[in-house]
Amino acid sequence: MEKVTLKVFRGDVMGGELVTYEVPTQPGMVVLDAIHYIQKNIDGSLAARWNCKAAKCGSCSAEVNGKPRLMCKSRVDEYPEGVITVTPMRAFPLLKDLVTDVSWNYRVSAKIPPLVPKPEVAGKPFRMQQEDVDRVQEFRKCIECFLCQDVCHVLREHDRKDGFFGPRQMVKLAALEMHPMDNLNRREQLKNEAGIGFCNITKCCTEVCPEHIHITDNAIIPLKERVADDYFDPVQGLLRRVGLIKREKKQPMDSVPNEQTRIHTESLQRAK
C-alpha cells in the first residue's frame, strides 16, 4: 500500500514543531482523512476541528502547504511531491495543534445590525426583482470557514483587527447594503468601523473561497464605490449641494428601532 508523508504542526501558544507522520493512502483520500488516521492509529492527542466532511460546515480550515484550504477538500493526490505540510491558520490565535481561536469573527459579526425593512414593506412579503435576489443570494453561500480572513494580508500580516472587519464581514455587509428592502444606512460603518479603505483588492480572498463567492468583484469593490460616492466624489458632492441629485434616504445606524436595538445588543453580549 502506498503511503503519504504528512508534516503536521504540533504545539500551542508556547511553541511547537512540525511532526512527520507516514499515512497509508486510499483512492479519493483527502487531507482530513489522513488527519483522522493519525488520530486513530498513531496519536490520539492531535487536535483538529471538523464536522461535516462535505465542505459545508467550514470547520476544518487549515493551511495545506502554506495555502488556506479546507482539509476535506484537499485531495492527497493533488500533492504529487509526496510531502504535505499541514499547519493552523496564521491570522488567528493558536489554541492547540491545528485549532485556532476564531471567536473574533463572531464578535465582529455581532456589530453588524440585521436587516431593517423599509416602513412600507415591514411585516409584508418582500417583492423583489430576480436580479436583486441573485445578487444577494451569492453572499448567503458563505460557510464561515474564515479562509478569506486568514489569507487577507491586512489581518494576516499586519494584524489590523482593530481597524478592519475582513472579507467575510464585507460579504455580510454587502448582503445587507445591496438588499433592496433594507432601510439602514450602512456606509458610515463601512467607512469608519469596518475599515473598508484598508482593502487594496488583491483578490486573494476570492481565490481561496471554497464556495467560489466573488468576494472582491461583487462585494468589496461595489461597497467601496458606494462609500466613495457618498464621501469622496467631488462631482456628486457638488450636485447634491445644488440639489440636482439627492442621497437615498435611509435610517442612520443610531436610529435603529427599539426591537432591533434589543436584538443587536443581546447578540453583542452573547459574543463577548
Phi and psi in degrees as GROMACS dihedral restraints (atoms count N, CA, C in turn):
[ dihedral_restraints ]
;  ai    aj    ak    al  type     phi  dphi    fc
    3     4     5     6     1   -69.3    20    10
    4     5     6     7     1   153.8    20    10
    6     7     8     9     1  -127.3    20    10
    7     8     9    10     1   156.1    20    10
    9    10    11    12     1  -121.4    20    10
   10    11    12    13     1   143.6    20    10
   12    13    14    15     1   -98.1    20    10
   13    14    15    16     1   124.2    20    10
   15    16    17    18     1  -113.7    20    10
   16    17    18    19     1   134.4    20    10
   18    19    20    21     1  -109.2    20    10
   19    20    21    22     1   109.3    20    10
   21    22    23    24     1  -111.1    20    10
   22    23    24    25     1   133.9    20    10
   24    25    26    27     1   -69.9    20    10
   25    26    27    28     1   130.0    20    10
   27    28    29    30     1  -125.0    20    10
   28    29    30    31     1   124.6    20    10
   30    31    32    33     1   158.6    20    10
   31    32    33    34     1  -170.0    20    10
   33    34    35    36     1  -144.8    20    10
   34    35    36    37     1  -160.7    20    10
   36    37    38    39     1   -63.9    20    10
   37    38    39    40     1   -20.3    20    10
   39    40    41    42     1   -80.8    20    10
   40    41    42    43     1   -12.0    20    10
   42    43    44    45     1   134.7    20    10
   43    44    45    46     1   171.0    20    10
   45    46    47    48     1  -175.1    20    10
   46    47    48    49     1  -171.6    20    10
   48    49    50    51     1  -155.6    20    10
   49    50    51    52     1   166.1    20    10
   51    52    53    54     1   -84.1    20    10
   52    53    54    55     1   127.1    20    10
   54    55    56    57     1  -111.1    20    10
   55    56    57    58     1   134.2    20    10
   57    58    59    60     1   -91.6    20    10
   58    59    60    61     1   134.4    20    10
   60    61    62    63     1  -131.6    20    10
   61    62    63    64     1   143.1    20    10
   63    64    65    66     1  -104.6    20    10
   64    65    66    67     1   121.9    20    10
   66    67    68    69     1  -124.6    20    10
   67    68    69    70     1   129.4    20    10
   69    70    71    72     1   -66.8    20    10
   70    71    72    73     1   140.6    20    10
   72    73    74    75     1   -97.8    20    10
   73    74    75    76     1   158.0    20    10
   75    76    77    78     1  -136.5    20    10
   76    77    78    79     1   157.6    20    10
   78    79    80    81     1   -58.8    20    10
   79    80    81    82     1   132.5    20    10
   81    82    83    84     1    77.5    20    10
   82    83    84    85     1     9.9    20    10
   84    85    86    87     1   -65.8    20    10
   85    86    87    88     1   139.5    20    10
   87    88    89    90     1  -113.4    20    10
   88    89    90    91     1   167.7    20    10
   90    91    92    93     1   -59.6    20    10
   91    92    93    94     1   -36.8    20    10
   93    94    95    96     1   -63.0    20    10
   94    95    96    97     1   -35.2    20    10
   96    97    98    99     1   -60.4    20    10
   97    98    99   100     1   -41.9    20    10
   99   100   101   102     1   -65.0    20    10
  100   101   102   103     1   -40.0    20    10
  102   103   104   105     1   -62.6    20    10
  103   104   105   106     1   -42.5    20    10
  105   106   107   108     1   -63.6    20    10
  106   107   108   109     1   -37.5    20    10
  108   109   110   111     1   -62.7    20    10
  109   110   111   112     1   -43.2    20    10
  111   112   113   114     1   -61.6    20    10
  112   113   114   115     1   -44.8    20    10
  114   115   116   117     1   -62.1    20    10
  115   116   117   118     1   -38.8    20    10
  117   118   119   120     1   -80.8    20    10
  118   119   120   121     1   -38.4    20    10
  120   121   122   123     1  -112.8    20    10
  121   122   123   124     1   -19.6    20    10
  123   124   125   126     1  -118.3    20    10
  124   125   126   127     1   -54.1    20    10
  126   127   128   129     1  -147.4    20    10
  127   128   129   130     1   104.0    20    10
  129   130   131   132     1   -72.8    20    10
  130   131   132   133     1    -6.5    20    10
  132   133   134   135     1   -87.1    20    10
  133   134   135   136     1    -4.2    20    10
  135   136   137   138     1   -64.9    20    10
  136   137   138   139     1   124.8    20    10
  138   139   140   141     1   -98.8    20    10
  139   140   141   142     1   128.2    20    10
  141   142   143   144     1  -155.8    20    10
  142   143   144   145     1   143.8    20    10
  144   145   146   147     1   -91.2    20    10
  145   146   147   148     1   143.2    20    10
  147   148   149   150     1  -166.7    20    10
  148   149   150   151     1   163.1    20    10
  150   151   152   153     1  -146.4    20    10
  151   152   153   154     1   -69.4    20    10
  153   154   155   156     1   -91.1    20    10
  154   155   156   157     1   -26.4    20    10
  156   157   158   159     1    56.1    20    10
  157   158   159   160     1    27.8    20    10
  159   160   161   162     1  -131.9    20    10
  160   161   162   163     1    17.0    20    10
  162   163   164   165     1    60.8    20    10
  163   164   165   166     1    34.0    20    10
  165   166   167   168     1  -125.0    20    10
  166   167   168   169     1   -14.9    20    10
  168   169   170   171     1   -95.9    20    10
  169   170   171   172     1   -23.0    20    10
  171   172   173   174     1    74.9    20    10
  172   173   174   175     1    12.0    20    10
  174   175   176   177     1   -78.6    20    10
  175   176   177   178     1   -36.2    20    10
  177   178   179   180     1   -89.7    20    10
  178   179   180   181     1    34.7    20    10
  180   181   182   183     1   -67.0    20    10
  181   182   183   184     1   136.0    20    10
  183   184   185   186     1  -159.5    20    10
  184   185   186   187     1  -172.1    20    10
  186   187   188   189     1  -116.3    20    10
  187   188   189   190     1   118.2    20    10
  189   190   191   192     1  -106.1    20    10
  190   191   192   193     1   115.2    20    10
  192   193   194   195     1    52.1    20    10
  193   194   195   196     1    40.3    20    10
  195   196   197   198     1    85.5    20    10
  196   197   198   199     1    -3.3    20    10
  198   199   200   201     1  -111.4    20    10
  199   200   201   202     1   130.8    20    10
  201   202   203   204     1   -59.4    20    10
  202   203   204   205     1   121.7    20    10
  204   205   206   207     1  -144.8    20    10
  205   206   207   208     1   158.9    20    10
  207   208   209   210     1   -82.1    20    10
  208   209   210   211     1   127.3    20    10
  210   211   212   213     1   -63.5    20    10
  211   212   213   214     1   -28.6    20    10
  213   214   215   216     1   -77.6    20    10
  214   215   216   217     1    -9.2    20    10
  216   217   218   219     1  -109.9    20    10
  217   218   219   220     1     4.9    20    10
  219   220   221   222     1  -102.6    20    10
  220   221   222   223     1    96.8    20    10
  222   223   224   225     1   -71.0    20    10
  223   224   225   226     1   139.2    20    10
  225   226   227   228     1   -61.2    20    10
  226   227   228   229     1   -35.9    20    10
  228   229   230   231     1   -74.6    20    10
  229   230   231   232     1    -1.1    20    10
  231   232   233   234     1   -77.4    20    10
  232   233   234   235     1   -11.3    20    10
  234   235   236   237     1  -119.3    20    10
  235   236   237   238     1    73.4    20    10
  237   238   239   240     1   -67.3    20    10
  238   239   240   241     1   -12.6    20    10
  240   241   242   243     1   -67.3    20    10
  241   242   243   244     1   -14.5    20    10
  243   244   245   246     1    98.1    20    10
  244   245   246   247     1   -25.1    20    10
  246   247   248   249     1  -115.6    20    10
  247   248   249   250     1   125.8    20    10
  249   250   251   252     1  -115.6    20    10
  250   251   252   253     1   122.2    20    10
  252   253   254   255     1  -100.1    20    10
  253   254   255   256     1   125.8    20    10
  255   256   257   258     1  -119.9    20    10
  256   257   258   259     1   119.6    20    10
  258   259   260   261     1  -132.2    20    10
  259   260   261   262     1   161.5    20    10
  261   262   263   264     1   -73.7    20    10
  262   263   264   265     1   163.6    20    10
  264   265   266   267     1   -62.2    20    10
  265   266   267   268     1   134.8    20    10
  267   268   269   270     1   -81.1    20    10
  268   269   270   271     1   -22.6    20    10
  270   271   272   273     1   -78.5    20    10
  271   272   273   274     1    -9.3    20    10
  273   274   275   276     1  -125.4    20    10
  274   275   276   277     1   155.4    20    10
  276   277   278   279     1   -61.0    20    10
  277   278   279   280     1   138.4    20    10
  279   280   281   282     1   -80.5    20    10
  280   281   282   283     1   135.8    20    10
  282   283   284   285     1  -100.9    20    10
  283   284   285   286     1   -61.3    20    10
  285   286   287   288     1  -161.3    20    10
  286   287   288   289     1   134.8    20    10
  288   289   290   291     1    52.5    20    10
  289   290   291   292     1  -109.8    20    10
  291   292   293   294     1   -98.9    20    10
  292   293   294   295     1     7.0    20    10
  294   295   296   297     1  -100.1    20    10
  295   296   297   298     1   126.3    20    10
  297   298   299   300     1  -119.0    20    10
  298   299   300   301     1   161.6    20    10
  300   301   302   303     1   -90.5    20    10
  301   302   303   304     1   103.8    20    10
  303   304   305   306     1  -100.9    20    10
  304   305   306   307     1    15.5    20    10
  306   307   308   309     1   -64.0    20    10
  307   308   309   310     1   -24.8    20    10
  309   310   311   312     1   -55.8    20    10
  310   311   312   313     1   -37.7    20    10
  312   313   314   315     1   -60.5    20    10
  313   314   315   316     1   -37.5    20    10
  315   316   317   318     1   -75.4    20    10
  316   317   318   319     1   -33.5    20    10
  318   319   320   321     1   -65.9    20    10
  319   320   321   322     1   -39.4    20    10
  321   322   323   324     1   -67.7    20    10
  322   323   324   325     1   -42.5    20    10
  324   325   326   327     1   -58.5    20    10
  325   326   327   328     1   -35.4    20    10
  327   328   329   330     1   -68.6    20    10
  328   329   330   331     1   -15.8    20    10
  330   331   332   333     1   -79.6    20    10
  331   332   333   334     1   -11.4    20    10
  333   334   335   336     1   -94.1    20    10
  334   335   336   337     1   112.7    20    10
  336   337   338   339     1   -61.5    20    10
  337   338   339   340     1   148.3    20    10
  339   340   341   342     1   -71.9    20    10
  340   341   342   343     1   179.6    20    10
  342   343   344   345     1   -57.4    20    10
  343   344   345   346     1   130.7    20    10
  345   346   347   348     1  -115.2    20    10
  346   347   348   349     1    99.8    20    10
  348   349   350   351     1   -62.9    20    10
  349   350   351   352     1   148.9    20    10
  351   352   353   354     1   -62.0    20    10
  352   353   354   355     1   147.8    20    10
  354   355   356   357     1   -55.0    20    10
  355   356   357   358     1   -36.5    20    10
  357   358   359   360     1   -74.0    20    10
  358   359   360   361     1   -14.4    20    10
  360   361   362   363     1  -116.1    20    10
  361   362   363   364     1    -3.4    20    10
  363   364   365   366     1   -60.1    20    10
  364   365   366   367     1   129.6    20    10
  366   367   368   369     1    80.0    20    10
  367   368   369   370     1     5.3    20    10
  369   370   371   372     1  -119.5    20    10
  370   371   372   373     1   158.3    20    10
  372   373   374   375     1   -62.6    20    10
  373   374   375   376     1   136.6    20    10
  375   376   377   378     1   -74.9    20    10
  376   377   378   379     1   134.2    20    10
  378   379   380   381     1  -112.5    20    10
  379   380   381   382     1   111.2    20    10
  381   382   383   384     1  -130.0    20    10
  382   383   384   385     1   152.2    20    10
  384   385   386   387     1   -70.3    20    10
  385   386   387   388     1   147.5    20    10
  387   388   389   390     1   -61.0    20    10
  388   389   390   391     1   -35.0    20    10
  390   391   392   393     1   -66.0    20    10
  391   392   393   394     1   -31.6    20    10
  393   394   395   396     1   -70.5    20    10
  394   395   396   397     1   -38.7    20    10
  396   397   398   399     1   -62.8    20    10
  397   398   399   400     1   -46.6    20    10
  399   400   401   402     1   -62.3    20    10
  400   401   402   403     1   -37.4    20    10
  402   403   404   405     1   -65.9    20    10
  403   404   405   406     1   -45.6    20    10
  405   406   407   408     1   -83.0    20    10
  406   407   408   409     1   -21.5    20    10
  408   409   410   411     1   -65.2    20    10
  409   410   411   412     1   -34.3    20    10
  411   412   413   414     1   -56.5    20    10
  412   413   414   415     1   -41.1    20    10
  414   415   416   417     1   -70.8    20    10
  415   416   417   418     1   -23.4    20    10
  417   418   419   420     1   -75.1    20    10
  418   419   420   421     1    -6.6    20    10
  420   421   422   423     1   -76.1    20    10
  421   422   423   424     1   -11.7    20    10
  423   424   425   426     1   -58.4    20    10
  424   425   426   427     1   130.3    20    10
  426   427   428   429     1  -102.5    20    10
  427   428   429   430     1     6.7    20    10
  429   430   431   432     1    53.7    20    10
  430   431   432   433     1    48.6    20    10
  432   433   434   435     1   -79.2    20    10
  433   434   435   436     1   -20.0    20    10
  435   436   437   438     1    65.4    20    10
  436   437   438   439     1    21.5    20    10
  438   439   440   441     1   -66.1    20    10
  439   440   441   442     1   -36.7    20    10
  441   442   443   444     1   -64.7    20    10
  442   443   444   445     1   -36.0    20    10
  444   445   446   447     1   -67.7    20    10
  445   446   447   448     1   -38.1    20    10
  447   448   449   450     1   -67.4    20    10
  448   449   450   451     1   -37.8    20    10
  450   451   452   453     1   -84.1    20    10
  451   452   453   454     1   -17.1    20    10
  453   454   455   456     1   -63.7    20    10
  454   455   456   457     1   122.2    20    10
  456   457   458   459     1   -66.7    20    10
  457   458   459   460     1   -25.9    20    10
  459   460   461   462     1   -63.4    20    10
  460   461   462   463     1   -38.8    20    10
  462   463   464   465     1   -89.7    20    10
  463   464   465   466     1   -39.8    20    10
  465   466   467   468     1   -74.4    20    10
  466   467   468   469     1   -48.6    20    10
  468   469   470   471     1   -92.0    20    10
  469   470   471   472     1   -34.3    20    10
  471   472   473   474     1  -110.4    20    10
  472   473   474   475     1    -8.2    20    10
  474   475   476   477     1    52.0    20    10
  475   476   477   478     1    43.7    20    10
  477   478   479   480     1   -90.8    20    10
  478   479   480   481     1    52.5    20    10
  480   481   482   483     1   -69.0    20    10
  481   482   483   484     1   -14.5    20    10
  483   484   485   486     1   -78.2    20    10
  484   485   486   487     1   -15.3    20    10
  486   487   488   489     1  -129.6    20    10
  487   488   489   490     1    -6.0    20    10
  489   490   491   492     1  -138.3    20    10
  490   491   492   493     1   129.7    20    10
  492   493   494   495     1   -73.8    20    10
  493   494   495   496     1   -26.6    20    10
  495   496   497   498     1    95.1    20    10
  496   497   498   499     1   163.2    20    10
  498   499   500   501     1   -57.9    20    10
  499   500   501   502     1   -40.1    20    10
  501   502   503   504     1   -60.5    20    10
  502   503   504   505     1   -41.4    20    10
  504   505   506   507     1   -76.2    20    10
  505   506   507   508     1   -24.8    20    10
  507   508   509   510     1   -64.4    20    10
  508   509   510   511     1   -37.1    20    10
  510   511   512   513     1   -64.1    20    10
  511   512   513   514     1   -43.2    20    10
  513   514   515   516     1   -64.3    20    10
  514   515   516   517     1   -42.7    20    10
  516   517   518   519     1   -66.2    20    10
  517   518   519   520     1   -36.1    20    10
  519   520   521   522     1   -64.4    20    10
  520   521   522   523     1   -40.6    20    10
  522   523   524   525     1   -61.2    20    10
  523   524   525   526     1   -29.9    20    10
  525   526   527   528     1   -89.2    20    10
  526   527   528   529     1   -45.5    20    10
  528   529   530   531     1   -62.7    20    10
  529   530   531   532     1   -34.1    20    10
  531   532   533   534     1   -92.9    20    10
  532   533   534   535     1     0.4    20    10
  534   535   536   537     1   -75.3    20    10
  535   536   537   538     1   121.1    20    10
  537   538   539   540     1   -65.5    20    10
  538   539   540   541     1   -15.0    20    10
  540   541   542   543     1  -100.5    20    10
  541   542   543   544     1    -1.5    20    10
  543   544   545   546     1   -81.0    20    10
  544   545   546   547     1   136.5    20    10
  546   547   548   549     1  -115.5    20    10
  547   548   549   550     1    16.9    20    10
  549   550   551   552     1  -104.8    20    10
  550   551   552   553     1   133.2    20    10
  552   553   554   555     1   -79.0    20    10
  553   554   555   556     1   107.8    20    10
  555   556   557   558     1  -102.0    20    10
  556   557   558   559     1     2.1    20    10
  558   559   560   561     1   -74.2    20    10
  559   560   561   562     1   -31.1    20    10
  561   562   563   564     1   -65.7    20    10
  562   563   564   565     1   -41.5    20    10
  564   565   566   567     1   -64.6    20    10
  565   566   567   568     1   -40.3    20    10
  567   568   569   570     1   -59.5    20    10
  568   569   570   571     1   -43.8    20    10
  570   571   572   573     1   -71.7    20    10
  571   572   573   574     1   -41.3    20    10
  573   574   575   576     1  -100.5    20    10
  574   575   576   577     1   -76.8    20    10
  576   577   578   579     1   -63.5    20    10
  577   578   579   580     1   -42.4    20    10
  579   580   581   582     1   -77.9    20    10
  580   581   582   583     1   -22.0    20    10
  582   583   584   585     1    65.7    20    10
  583   584   585   586     1    43.4    20    10
  585   586   587   588     1   -62.3    20    10
  586   587   588   589     1   -21.5    20    10
  588   589   590   591     1   -66.2    20    10
  589   590   591   592     1   -17.9    20    10
  591   592   593   594     1   -68.7    20    10
  592   593   594   595     1   -28.5    20    10
  594   595   596   597     1   -74.5    20    10
  595   596   597   598     1   129.5    20    10
  597   598   599   600     1  -111.8    20    10
  598   599   600   601     1    27.6    20    10
  600   601   602   603     1    45.9    20    10
  601   602   603   604     1    55.2    20    10
  603   604   605   606     1   -80.0    20    10
  604   605   606   607     1   -12.6    20    10
  606   607   608   609     1    70.1    20    10
  607   608   609   610     1    12.5    20    10
  609   610   611   612     1   -66.0    20    10
  610   611   612   613     1   -30.8    20    10
  612   613   614   615     1   -67.3    20    10
  613   614   615   616     1   -39.5    20    10
  615   616   617   618     1   -63.6    20    10
  616   617   618   619     1   -37.8    20    10
  618   619   620   621     1   -65.2    20    10
  619   620   621   622     1   -30.4    20    10
  621   622   623   624     1   -98.3    20    10
  622   623   624   625     1    -3.4    20    10
  624   625   626   627     1   -67.9    20    10
  625   626   627   628     1   119.0    20    10
  627   628   629   630     1   -70.9    20    10
  628   629   630   631     1   -17.6    20    10
  630   631   632   633     1   -96.4    20    10
  631   632   633   634     1     4.5    20    10
  633   634   635   636     1    57.5    20    10
  634   635   636   637     1    37.1    20    10
  636   637   638   639     1   -75.1    20    10
  637   638   639   640     1   133.0    20    10
  639   640   641   642     1   -81.3    20    10
  640   641   642   643     1    74.4    20    10
  642   643   644   645     1   -59.7    20    10
  643   644   645   646     1   -47.5    20    10
  645   646   647   648     1   -71.2    20    10
  646   647   648   649     1   -53.0    20    10
  648   649   650   651     1   -71.3    20    10
  649   650   651   652     1   -39.5    20    10
  651   652   653   654     1   -98.6    20    10
  652   653   654   655     1   -17.7    20    10
  654   655   656   657     1  -114.5    20    10
  655   656   657   658     1   -62.1    20    10
  657   658   659   660     1   -70.3    20    10
  658   659   660   661     1   -46.9    20    10
  660   661   662   663     1   -62.9    20    10
  661   662   663   664     1   -46.7    20    10
  663   664   665   666     1   -60.4    20    10
  664   665   666   667     1   -36.1    20    10
  666   667   668   669     1   -66.8    20    10
  667   668   669   670     1   -40.9    20    10
  669   670   671   672     1   -59.7    20    10
  670   671   672   673     1   -41.1    20    10
  672   673   674   675     1   -64.3    20    10
  673   674   675   676     1   -40.4    20    10
  675   676   677   678     1   -66.6    20    10
  676   677   678   679     1   -41.4    20    10
  678   679   680   681     1   -65.4    20    10
  679   680   681   682     1   -42.1    20    10
  681   682   683   684     1   -63.0    20    10
  682   683   684   685     1   -40.6    20    10
  684   685   686   687     1   -58.9    20    10
  685   686   687   688     1   -42.5    20    10
  687   688   689   690     1   -78.0    20    10
  688   689   690   691     1   -33.9    20    10
  690   691   692   693     1  -115.3    20    10
  691   692   693   694     1   -22.6    20    10
  693   694   695   696     1  -126.8    20    10
  694   695   696   697     1   -10.8    20    10
  696   697   698   699     1   -80.7    20    10
  697   698   699   700     1   109.3    20    10
  699   700   701   702     1   -66.7    20    10
  700   701   702   703     1   -32.6    20    10
  702   703   704   705     1   -67.6    20    10
  703   704   705   706     1   -49.3    20    10
  705   706   707   708     1   -64.3    20    10
  706   707   708   709     1   -35.8    20    10
  708   709   710   711     1   -61.7    20    10
  709   710   711   712     1   -42.0    20    10
  711   712   713   714     1   -66.2    20    10
  712   713   714   715     1   -44.0    20    10
  714   715   716   717     1   -63.6    20    10
  715   716   717   718     1   -35.1    20    10
  717   718   719   720     1   -68.3    20    10
  718   719   720   721     1   -38.1    20    10
  720   721   722   723     1   -65.7    20    10
  721   722   723   724     1   -35.6    20    10
  723   724   725   726     1   -89.6    20    10
  724   725   726   727     1     0.0    20    10
  726   727   728   729     1    84.7    20    10
  727   728   729   730     1    11.3    20    10
  729   730   731   732     1   -78.4    20    10
  730   731   732   733     1   -28.4    20    10
  732   733   734   735     1  -133.3    20    10
  733   734   735   736     1   154.5    20    10
  735   736   737   738     1  -123.4    20    10
  736   737   738   739     1   139.7    20    10
  738   739   740   741     1   -70.0    20    10
  739   740   741   742     1   139.7    20    10
  741   742   743   744     1   -59.2    20    10
  742   743   744   745     1   130.7    20    10
  744   745   746   747     1   -82.6    20    10
  745   746   747   748     1   116.3    20    10
  747   748   749   750     1  -136.0    20    10
  748   749   750   751     1   159.0    20    10
  750   751   752   753     1   -65.6    20    10
  751   752   753   754     1   137.1    20    10
  753   754   755   756     1   -71.4    20    10
  754   755   756   757     1   161.2    20    10
  756   757   758   759     1   -58.8    20    10
  757   758   759   760     1   -35.2    20    10
  759   760   761   762     1   -82.3    20    10
  760   761   762   763     1     5.0    20    10
  762   763   764   765     1  -119.0    20    10
  763   764   765   766     1    27.0    20    10
  765   766   767   768     1   -61.9    20    10
  766   767   768   769     1   135.4    20    10
  768   769   770   771     1   -52.0    20    10
  769   770   771   772     1   153.9    20    10
  771   772   773   774     1   -53.5    20    10
  772   773   774   775     1   -42.9    20    10
  774   775   776   777     1   -64.6    20    10
  775   776   777   778     1   -41.0    20    10
  777   778   779   780     1   -65.9    20    10
  778   779   780   781     1   -39.2    20    10
  780   781   782   783     1   -62.8    20    10
  781   782   783   784     1   -41.3    20    10
  783   784   785   786     1   -61.9    20    10
  784   785   786   787     1   -46.5    20    10
  786   787   788   789     1   -62.2    20    10
  787   788   789   790     1   -44.3    20    10
  789   790   791   792     1   -64.2    20    10
  790   791   792   793     1   -42.9    20    10
  792   793   794   795     1   -63.9    20    10
  793   794   795   796     1   -42.4    20    10
  795   796   797   798     1   -63.2    20    10
  796   797   798   799     1   -38.8    20    10
  798   799   800   801     1   -66.4    20    10
  799   800   801   802     1   -36.5    20    10
  801   802   803   804     1   -65.4    20    10
  802   803   804   805     1   -41.5    20    10
  804   805   806   807     1   -64.7    20    10
  805   806   807   808     1   -40.0    20    10
  807   808   809   810     1   -66.0    20    10
  808   809   810   811     1   -30.3    20    10
  810   811   812   813     1   -79.1    20    10
  811   812   813   814     1   -14.2    20    10
